[in-house]
């Protein structure tokens, strides 16, 4: 089995954004929070952004842009692929969306998770599997600590083949 681990350092907090003094908003709870986060970032709340957020927050998979575009078109038939790309970029920049970059495959997207979790990619099928729990994080924290660092955030993608 071939395992390659890639660590991606995220600059945004993994699950929450401050929208006021002493108030944290979980970005996965509900749409009004998304609207507030967009407004706090100085962005307009548009129907296109709302549609992309709605689909991403309701999906269990990690769609690429084309898959997301097809789903969003069912809510808003006026949206274009270019708008989906731009919207994802904006949402990633404000910390609402995580972009998963995989070798030799289109990037996939997910709403920023409430807790860090990692992913395993099946190199044969391209299937993307979420790895819950803290085992990987515990190892990373131990290694970082031994090197004199404290991990602020992490995301690991394990690429593997079935035996």
N, C-alpha and C positions, 0 to 999 in steps of 0.2 A: 504494500500500500504506500503510495506516495503522498506525503503531507508537506505542504508548504504553508507557513503562516505569515500573513502580512498584517502589520499593525498600522492602523490609520489614526492619526492624532486629530481629533475633532476640536475645533476652537470654540464651539458653542456648547452650552450645558446639554447633557443627554436627554433631559426630559422636561425641563421647566424653564420659563422665562419670567423675569420680574416685570410686573406691569404696574407696580406702585409700591410705596413703602410697606414692608412687611407682608406683601401679598405675592404668593407664587401661584402660577397658573399651570396646571398639568395640561400640556398641549394635546393630549389624547382624549380629554373628557368630553368636550362639546364644541360646537361651531361658534358660539358667541366668544369663547376664549380665543379662537383663531382670529376672529374679527378684531378683537382687542389687540392681539399681538401684532397684527398687520398695521393697525392704526398707530400703535406705539412705535413702530419702526418707520412711521411717516409714509406708509403705503395706503393706497385706496383699497377698499374691499370691493372687488369686482365680481360679477357673476362667474367669470372664467376661473378666478382664483377659488371662489367658493365651490365650484363644480369639481375642480381638481382635488381640493382638500376633502370634499365629501367622498369621492371615489377612493382616494388613498386611505382615508380613515376607516372605510367599511370593508376594504379588501383584506383577505387573509394571505394573499400571495405578495410577491415583490415584482410588480409589473415594470416592463421597460416602457419607453416613451410611446412606442406604437401601440402596445397593449393598453396603456393608460388612455391614449387618445381614443381608441375604439370604445372604451367604457364611458369616457366623458362625453363623447358624441351622443350617447343615448340620453344624457341629461341636457345637453346644449349642442344642437346640430349646427350652430354657427361657429364653433371653436375650430381653430386650425392647429395643425401639428406644431407650427412655429410658436403659437400662443402657449401650447402645452410646454414646450421647451423653455420659453421665457418664464412662465409661471413656476416651473420646477426650480429654475435657477434662483428666482426671487425667494421662494419658500425655503430653499436650502440656505440661502444667505441670512435669513432671519431665524434659522434654527428650527423650523417646523418639519423639515423633510431631510432624510438621510439618503445620500446617493451611494449606492453600492457599486463600485467599479470592479468588474471581473475581467480577467484576461480573455481576449478573443471573443467577447460577447458584449452585447449592448448593456449599458449601465442599467441597473434596476433601482427602484425607489421604494421607500417606506416612510411612514410618518415617524418622526423621531420617537423612539420607544421610551416608555416611562422609566425603564431601567436598562442598563447596558446588557446587551446580549450579543452573541456572536453568531456566525454563519458557517455552514459547511456547504461547499459546492461539489456536487458529483461531476467529475470531469467527463464522464461518458454521456450522461443524460442532460447535464446542465441544471439539474434540480438544485434549488437553493433551500437549505434546511436551517431553521433557527435552532441554536443551541442555548437552551435556558440554563440557569444556574450560575454558580460563581466559581466553579473549578478552574476555568481558564483565568478568570480575574484574580483568583488567589495566587496562582503561579506567577502571573505577571506582576502583581503587587510585591511578592516576595523577591523576585529578580530585580525589580526597580529599586526596592528598598536596599538590597545588597549593593547596588550600584550608586546609592545615595540620592535616589529620585523618589518623588511621589507622583503617582499617575493621576492626572487630572481627568482624563477620559480615554477610552480605548474602543476599538472595534477590530475584531479579528475575523479574517476570512480563511478558513481551512479548505484547501483544495484536495480532494481525495478521490480514489477509485474504489469501487466495491471489490471485495475479495472474491 
